[in-house]
Amino acid sequence: MEMQQEIENALKIMIAGGIILYPTDTIWGIGCDATNPAAISRIYKLKQRTESKSMICLVNGERLLYQIFDKIPETAWQIMELSEKPTTLVLDKPRNIAKNLIAEDNTLGVRMIKEPFCFKLIERLKKPLVSTSANLSGMPSPRSFQEISPEILKGVDYVVNLHRDKICNQASTIIKLTLDNQVKIIRK
């Protein structure tokens, strides 16, 4: 019941254009509706990060993935299936999302998520969820809720009240995958 209430609280904030602080399958993240450019700009400002450094999206299944990408290389499905830890794929030519989320080379990082809170929140939002580490640009990513800086805590519209005692693994693996099947590991 507690998770359901947190999903409803976070959903209300995001539908109204707000930004949230929430636990993901990796580290704590700052997020919003990935189709809302104003909310995305607020996240860049909060993190003190230039908009040329793109953020990623979380999706909860194939339907949303195909909503963002017209073409998905076959290799992407193999990587997702075989990955033992959360893996973010950077894919070409995203669409149907806010322009200020797309990298200068017309790519977007996306991660298919199974973690119950994020999965259900995305299911209710019916849109991809922005996810970026809950830290100021250039600072280390917090491994636990206790390590999140006061500036970040004060700068979001809602802090999800779940998993606050969890120590997080490292961030996700990042693999860039072009439409012509070139593969480049950006972060292991």
N, C-alpha and C positions, 0 to 999 in steps of 0.2 A: 504493500500500500504506500509506503514511504517513497519508493522509486516512482510510482505513478504520480504522486503529488509533485515531486521534483520535476518530472517531465512536463506536467501542466504549467508549473511556475515558469520554467525556462521557455516553454513554447509561447506563453503570453508575452514575455519580454521580447522575444525574437520577432513575433508577428507585428509588434508595435515598433520594430526597427532598432531594438536594443541589442546590447552585446552581453554575453554570459561568460563566466569562468566555470569550467566543467572538467570532470575526470574523463580521460579517453582510455583506449586500450594500451596506451603507452604512458605519456606524461600528462600533467594538467594542461588544459588548453584554453585559449580565449576563442570564442566563436560567435557566429551570427549566421543569418540567412545568406547563403552564397549568391543570391540574386539581388541583394540590397547594397548598392555602391556606397551609400552614405554610412551605413553601419560598418562596412569594410574600411572606409576612410578613418572612422573613429578608432578602429583597432590599430591601424598603422600609426596614428597619432599617439595612442596610448603606449604603444611599444617603442615610440620614438624611432621608427623604422621608415626608410624611404619606400615609396610605392613601387620602385623598380625591383625590390626584393619580394617576390611573390610568396603567397601563403598557399596552403593546400586545402582540399575539400575532403570531407568524409561522405561516403555514400553507404547505403545498406543493402545494395543489390544491383543486379544487372539492369533493371529498368532505369534507375537513376544514372547509372554509368552511361547508358545509351542516350539518355537525355542530354548529357554533357558532351559526349563524343559520338560523332557520326560513324567513324571507323575506329575499331579497336584491334590492334595487331593480335594475331593468334598467340604469339609469345606471351602477351599480357595475361591471358587466362592460365597458361602453364605456370607462369611465375606465381600468380595468386594461389593456385592450387598446391604448388610445391613448397611455398614459403612456410618456414616453421615459426617465424616471428612476424609481427606486423610489418608490412611492406607498402611503401608509397611508390606509386608508379607515376612518372612524369610523361604525359602523353601529348601528342600534337593536336592542334586545331580544336580547342574547346569551344563550346557554344552554349547559349541559354544560361549564362551566368554573368555576374557583374564584370565589366571590362577591367576594372582596377584589380581584379584577382588574377588576371592572365599575365604571364611573364612576357617580357619584351620579344622573346623568340616564338610567341604564339603557342606556348605550352601551359599545362596546368598539372600540378601534382594532385593525385587522388588516391585515397585508400579505402578499400572495401572493409567495413567494420562489422564485427560480430558481437562486440561487448554489449551487454543487454541495455544499459542506459542509453548509450549513443544510438544504438540500432533503433530502439523504440522512439527516441526523440526525432530522429530523421524520418521514421515512418509517419509520425504525426505531422511534422513540418511539410512533408512531401516535397522537399527540396534538399539539395546538398547543404552540408553544414561546414562553415569555415572552421579550420583548426590551425592554430599557431601556438607555439610554446608560450606559457604564461610567464614571460620575462621581458625585461626591457632589452632592446636590441643591443647585442654585444655582451650581454651578461649570460652566465650559465643557465641552462634550463633547470627549473626546480624539480628535484626528485620526489618531493612530497609537498603536501598542502602547506606545511609549516614553513617551507622555503620560499613561498611566493611573496614578493615584495609588497609593502603597503601601497605603493603607487598603483600597482596592478589591481589589488583588492578594491581600492577606492575608485578606480577608473571604470569598472564594469557596472552594468545595471543589475546583475544578479549573480550570486555565487551559489552554485549547486551544493546542496548539503548531503553529499554522499561520498563515501570512500576517502574521507579526510585523513584517515590513519594509514592509508596504503602508501608504501614506498614503491615508487615507479621504477620500471625497467628503464633501459635507455630508450631514446627516441627510435622511430622506425627506420628500417633500411630504406634508402631511396634509390630507385633505379629509373634511369631515363630510357625510354623506348620510343624510337621513331617509327613512323608509318612504314618505312622500308626495312623494319626489323633490326636496326642498329641498337645495340644494348650498351649502356654505360652505367656503371655503378657509381653513384655520387656519394652515398654514405652507407657503410656496412652496418 
